[in-house]
Amino acid sequence: MGCSSDDRSPATVSSEPSLPAAAPAAPGSSAATDMPAAPAAEATPAQTGTPADAPAGGQQVTNLAMPEAQTGGTELVPAGNPDAPGTDAVLPSSCVGQAWPTADPTNPGPFQVSVDKNVGPLAGFLPDPVYGNVQQRFNIYRPSNLDSSGMCHPILVWANGHGDNPEQHPPECIVNAATNTWCGTYPGLMNQLASHGFVVIASLSTTTSRGEPLPTISGLNWLLEQAEDSTSPYFHHLDTAHIGALGHSEGGASTCIAAADSRISAIATVSGTRALTSLHGPALLICGGRDTTVPCAGVQTTFAGVADQPAIFMNNLAADHGSWLGQGGSKGPDFFALTAWFRVQLMDDQANRQFFFGPTCTLCTDNRVTIQRNPLVNQ
């Protein structure tokens, strides 16, 4: 696959939050050939996906003033050391802001969304399945009024599935149903989370479970530096004490590795896990009941192994490996579960606890899903 220049100009893209439109039918799942080895008892994540629509059209692109980032991760090896992340303790936040009000996770949030594209350090294992020997940077999905919202915005670290990106990144990374090409399938989810006030840092690496440090951890390190850099647009606007991580397919395995980092206080995975050897907060583990690429049994095994933190296992009964992206946007079970989960864990949104806690919790009575909760989940 052809390679592009790695020094594309950073840009900010703004859009109003909107309900992602229904995606086309999910493509057939196929196993990836370049996946890092997973433990024998678990399914090997692979990525095919159904794209949700990008943020609303009519976007405006402007130059983004951003301090130069150091290139990183030039000597990368396949990750397999669960202790590689986690060298830093939880950081106190220098941001001072208002308490978060509640918001309905089954709708887009109240914030207009901007995307800071191609920012941060070069990071990622090489050769990359899509970009070859060219390392990529990051996209950051965030509220447009970061500097004037009066809030301290929690950080979410996103990890792509194998061969995928948070949105299309031409010419290499595109969605083309005619050729069964599915790179750039997550813009609907990125927009949903950012519209609820999260700052989502998303690696453009397409093999996010490889490298030491992981590309996601390299991005987090950089963003935390930006939070204390007075020349940065993120300066004192981020809640660095509340950081979550999430990912799909291989990105779920990547998230399970990154969970060893003590700065990450909550995680969620969709259709991809590996053994959690170190976890510093609650975990939401989601599978698709019709997923033959990463069957629910492997995700459930990971859930069953969580004994020291609260954990919830959710089976989206009608979803395959990628169709969860096309189940009505924020109305879909995965979208609103992920949104509500991180609102509870990182924003202390008590009203959203109803989705997960209590005998008649919203997800407990939603016939599209089944859930299991370990004994540490406060009923």
Order of alpha helices (4+ residues) and beta strands (2+ residues): beta-beta-beta-beta-beta-beta-beta-alpha-beta-alpha-beta-alpha-beta-beta-alpha-beta-alpha-beta
